[in-house]
């Protein structure tokens, strides 16, 4: 560090003389406030300042912590702006790698899906309806063509979905006053109705046996 600071002093045109105390003060200042910078970066910083690449780094004759701090702070801003795109690409890549590493295997996804379907089926038999706020079952069954519906099925389900919305709104005036999205709620109810109807006509064990790892390969 002391050698780098001494070289920096010569770069800005100061004469060779006994400046031991000055160098010690500057070296101590850098060590305490910029110890995360490598020696190579410190040398790059004063090179860039001499070449007038950095902003607000004019030298006014005093090789002091005030001047050195201005140069190093300007370098940090320069580094941030120069590397911003590269850093974003690096962070994006690391996130993608982390997501890939944490992604469940096809068999794990299949097992989780079987558990979800089995749980919703069991509850639908207990309470007489499918209470699936995110339409997880509907989206899965439709995506893999386990559940097939025509326009007549949709029309019937939408009528029932609207009745359910009205009933729930009357029963829970607070939610009604909060302005629930009627269309969204009606569609959610309609989809859950179609799943309940499907569950009532389907042997759940046969359905679960068809939920294999193969469905989740290459997703």
Buried (B, 14 or more C-beta within 10 A) or exposed (E): BEEBBBEBBEBBEBEEEEBEEBBEBBBEBBEEBBEEBEEEBBBBBBBBBBEEBBEEBEBEEEBBBEBBBBBBBBBBEBBEEEEEEEEEEEEEEEEEEEEEEEEEEBEEBBBEBBEBBBEBBEBBEEEEBBEBEEBBBBBBBBEEEBBEBEEEBBEBBBEBBBEBBBEBBEEEEEEBEEEBEBEEBBBBBBBBBBBBBBBEEBEBEEBBEEBBEEBBEEE
